[in-house]
Amino acid sequence: QVQLVESGGDLVQPGGSLRLSCAASGSIFRISDMGWYRQAPGKQRDLVARVFRGGTTNYADSVLGRFTISRDNAKNTVYLQMNSLKPEDTAVYYCNAVDLGVNYWGQGTQVTVVS
């Protein structure tokens, strides 16, 4: 089993920045890809960004140019730097990791963007 613990969610004004972190622990074999998803009230959980072990990334169109995902393989940690935040970025952000083909999820961290 792999445990994921997120941190960094907060309340911020539009235009502000936040950095989310997610650390994986437990019986880790070799995490292939890690990512961030988000879910706003009444909406489905959507991909925000993913980073593969070799460093390849992909992003949702809505966050391109504003968010940056990175990972530290030695620490089994993934980060999400969020800049120029907008009210529509408000959601619970979930960390995801894939190890031996199994998906693992964190408990979520709330990001609220409000004036």
Summary of the structure (lengths in Angstrom):
residues: 115
radius of gyration: 13.4
end to end distance: 40.1
largest distance: 43.2
contacts: 342
relative contact order: 0.33
helix: 5%
strand: 57%
